[in-house]
Amino acid sequence: QVQLVESGGGLVQAGDSLRLSCAASGRTLRTSTMGWFRQAPGKEREFVAAITWSGGTTYYANSVKGRFTISRDNAKNTLYLHLTSLKPEDTAVYYCAADPQTSSSDYYKRGYNYWGQGTQVTVSS
């Protein structure tokens, strides 16, 4: 079993930055691609970013490319998401995920087997 716990969310102003963390425990995830997703009120959950186990390959949604940076520290079993130039439309609950369910070419933005409970990010204008 794997447990994922997000932290670092909060209320910020437009243009500010935040760093989200996702601490993993349980079965090792050092060989797993991990990702960040978000869900705004009244909207479906959407892919934000993902990173392969080595950290050598990263993927981003077009809406956050150039503003968000995903990284991981496998020694600490921790996933990060650095959010900069935040916009009100970035307001959402942010979830981390691990262990992709598929092996398709776009596997990194599809389903995952493990999810955290989410951390709220609210950006005021």
C-alpha positions as CSV (number, residue, x, y, z in Angstrom):
1,Q,0.0,0.0,0.0
2,V,1.1,3.5,-0.7
3,Q,0.2,6.7,1.1
4,L,0.5,10.1,-0.4
5,V,0.2,13.3,1.6
6,E,0.2,16.7,0.0
7,S,1.1,20.0,1.7
8,G,2.0,23.6,0.9
9,G,-1.2,24.9,-0.4
10,G,-2.7,28.2,0.8
11,L,-4.2,31.6,-0.1
12,V,-2.0,33.8,-2.2
13,Q,-2.3,36.8,-4.5
14,A,-2.0,36.7,-8.3
15,G,1.6,36.7,-9.3
16,D,2.8,35.0,-6.1
17,S,4.5,31.6,-5.8
18,L,4.0,28.4,-3.9
19,R,5.7,25.1,-3.5
20,L,3.6,22.0,-3.0
21,S,5.1,18.8,-1.6
22,C,3.8,15.3,-1.7
23,A,5.3,12.9,0.8
24,A,5.1,9.2,-0.1
25,S,5.2,6.3,2.3
26,G,4.7,2.6,2.0
27,R,5.8,0.7,-1.1
28,T,8.8,2.3,-2.8
29,L,7.8,4.6,-5.7
30,R,11.3,5.2,-6.9
31,T,10.6,3.6,-10.2
32,S,7.2,5.2,-10.7
33,T,6.2,8.1,-12.7
34,M,4.4,10.6,-10.5
35,G,2.1,13.4,-11.3
36,W,0.1,16.4,-10.2
37,F,-3.5,17.0,-11.0
38,R,-6.0,19.7,-9.9
39,Q,-9.7,20.1,-9.6
40,A,-11.5,23.4,-9.5
41,P,-15.0,23.8,-8.2
42,G,-17.5,22.6,-10.7
43,K,-14.9,21.2,-13.0
44,E,-13.4,17.9,-13.8
45,R,-10.0,16.9,-12.5
46,E,-7.2,17.9,-14.9
47,F,-3.6,16.9,-15.5
48,V,-1.0,19.5,-14.4
49,A,2.4,17.9,-14.6
50,A,4.2,14.6,-14.4
51,I,7.8,13.4,-14.0
52,T,9.4,10.0,-14.7
53,W,11.2,8.1,-11.9
54,S,14.6,9.4,-12.8
55,G,13.4,12.9,-13.2
56,G,14.8,12.9,-16.7
57,T,11.5,13.6,-18.4
58,T,8.8,16.0,-17.4
59,Y,5.4,16.7,-18.9
60,Y,3.2,19.8,-18.4
61,A,-0.3,20.9,-19.3
62,N,-0.2,23.9,-21.7
63,S,-1.9,26.1,-19.2
64,V,1.0,25.8,-16.7
65,K,4.0,25.4,-19.0
66,G,6.6,27.9,-18.2
67,R,5.1,28.8,-14.8
68,F,5.1,25.5,-12.9
69,T,8.0,23.1,-12.3
70,I,7.7,19.5,-11.2
71,S,10.6,17.8,-9.4
72,R,11.2,14.9,-7.1
73,D,13.7,13.7,-4.5
74,N,13.7,9.9,-4.5
75,A,15.9,9.7,-1.5
76,K,13.2,11.6,0.5
77,N,10.3,9.9,-1.4
78,T,8.9,13.4,-2.0
79,L,7.4,15.0,-5.1
80,Y,7.3,18.8,-5.5
81,L,5.4,21.3,-7.6
82,H,6.8,24.8,-7.7
83,L,4.0,27.2,-8.8
84,T,5.0,30.7,-10.0
85,S,3.2,33.6,-11.6
86,L,0.0,32.3,-10.1
87,K,-3.3,33.3,-11.7
88,P,-6.9,33.2,-10.2
89,E,-7.7,30.4,-12.7
90,D,-5.0,28.3,-10.9
91,T,-7.4,28.1,-7.9
92,A,-8.1,24.4,-7.3
93,V,-7.4,21.4,-5.0
94,Y,-4.1,20.0,-6.1
95,Y,-3.6,16.2,-5.9
96,C,-0.4,14.1,-6.3
97,A,-0.6,10.7,-7.9
98,A,1.7,7.7,-8.3
99,D,1.9,4.4,-10.2
100,P,0.2,5.0,-13.6
101,Q,-2.4,2.6,-14.7
102,T,-1.7,2.5,-18.4
103,S,1.3,2.3,-20.7
104,S,-0.2,4.3,-23.6
105,S,1.8,7.2,-25.1
106,D,0.0,9.7,-22.9
107,Y,0.0,7.5,-19.8
108,Y,1.3,10.3,-17.6
109,K,-1.9,12.2,-17.8
110,R,-4.3,9.2,-17.5
111,G,-5.3,7.2,-14.4
112,Y,-3.0,6.5,-11.5
113,N,-3.4,3.8,-8.8
114,Y,-2.6,6.0,-5.8
115,W,-3.8,9.5,-5.0
116,G,-3.3,11.9,-2.1
117,Q,-6.1,13.7,-0.3
118,G,-5.3,17.1,-1.9
119,T,-4.2,20.5,-0.9
120,Q,-6.1,23.7,-1.6
121,V,-4.5,26.5,-3.6
122,T,-6.5,29.7,-3.8
123,V,-5.3,32.7,-5.8
124,S,-6.9,36.0,-5.3
125,S,-6.9,38.7,-7.9
